[in-house]
């Protein structure tokens, strides 16, 4: 079966870009585009000496670092949850009556 994917055309700081979103779909892709655009514009507002391409690259790096941080936090929380669930199961096992 052939999968048809929509191409999104957008502009960030004067650069025209075509983007073909993956599984997440068009709505998430548009949110990602807006996030990059807002971040790049914010960097330019604070650092007027930056070239547009530098601002876009720094925005991408900033967002990638945020993503890495969230992935690490997610992994730590998942491990804590697994540990707590394991401890709870052990406790249930300890207090449950044994069949005779």
C-alpha positions as CSV (number, residue, x, y, z in Angstrom):
1,X,0.0,0.0,0.0
2,X,1.4,3.4,-1.0
3,X,1.3,6.1,1.7
4,X,0.6,9.6,0.6
5,X,2.2,12.3,2.7
6,X,1.2,15.9,2.6
7,X,4.0,18.4,2.0
8,X,3.9,21.6,4.1
9,X,5.4,24.8,2.6
10,X,6.4,27.4,5.2
11,X,8.7,30.4,5.7
12,X,11.0,31.1,8.5
13,X,12.9,34.4,8.5
14,X,12.5,34.7,4.7
15,X,13.6,31.1,3.9
16,X,11.0,29.0,2.0
17,X,11.0,25.4,3.2
18,X,9.1,22.3,2.2
19,X,8.5,19.8,5.0
20,X,6.9,16.3,4.8
21,X,5.8,15.4,8.3
22,X,6.2,11.9,9.6
23,X,3.6,9.9,11.5
24,X,2.6,12.7,13.8
25,X,0.7,14.5,11.1
26,X,0.2,17.9,9.8
27,X,-1.1,19.5,13.0
28,X,2.1,18.5,15.0
29,X,4.3,19.6,12.1
30,X,2.7,23.0,12.0
31,X,3.3,23.3,15.8
32,X,6.9,22.4,15.3
33,X,7.3,25.0,12.5
34,X,5.8,27.7,14.7
35,X,8.0,26.7,17.6
36,X,11.2,27.0,15.5
37,X,10.0,30.3,14.0
38,X,9.2,31.8,17.4
39,X,12.5,30.6,18.9
40,X,14.5,32.0,16.0
41,X,12.7,35.3,16.1
42,X,13.2,35.5,19.8
43,X,16.9,34.9,19.4
44,X,17.1,37.6,16.8
45,X,15.3,40.1,19.0
46,X,17.9,39.5,21.8
47,X,20.9,39.3,19.4
48,X,20.4,41.6,16.5
49,X,23.9,40.9,15.2
50,X,23.0,37.3,14.3
51,X,22.5,36.4,10.7
52,X,19.1,34.8,10.0
53,X,20.8,31.4,9.3
54,X,22.6,31.6,12.6
55,X,19.4,32.3,14.5
56,X,17.6,29.4,12.8
57,X,20.5,27.0,13.6
58,X,20.7,28.2,17.2
59,X,16.9,27.8,17.5
60,X,17.2,24.2,16.2
61,X,20.0,23.5,18.7
62,X,18.1,25.1,21.6
63,X,15.0,23.0,20.8
64,X,17.1,19.8,20.4
65,X,18.6,20.4,23.8
66,X,15.2,20.9,25.3
67,X,14.1,17.6,23.6
68,X,17.1,15.7,25.0
69,X,16.4,17.1,28.5
70,X,12.7,16.0,28.3
71,X,13.7,12.5,27.0
72,X,16.1,12.1,30.0
73,X,13.4,13.3,32.4
74,X,10.9,10.9,30.9
75,X,13.3,8.0,31.2
76,X,14.1,8.8,34.9
77,X,10.4,9.1,35.7
78,X,9.6,5.9,33.9
79,X,12.3,4.1,35.9
80,X,10.9,5.5,39.1
81,X,7.5,4.4,38.1
82,X,8.7,0.9,37.3
83,X,10.5,0.7,40.6
84,X,7.5,1.9,42.6
85,X,5.2,-0.6,40.7
86,X,7.7,-3.4,41.5
87,X,7.8,-2.4,45.2
88,X,4.0,-2.3,45.3
89,X,3.7,-5.8,43.8
90,X,6.2,-7.2,46.3
91,X,4.2,-5.6,49.1
92,X,0.9,-7.0,47.8
93,X,2.6,-10.4,47.6
94,X,3.8,-10.2,51.2
95,X,0.4,-9.3,52.6
96,X,-1.7,-11.5,50.5
97,X,-2.9,-14.7,52.1
98,X,-1.2,-17.9,50.8
99,X,-3.4,-20.7,49.4
100,X,-3.3,-23.8,51.6
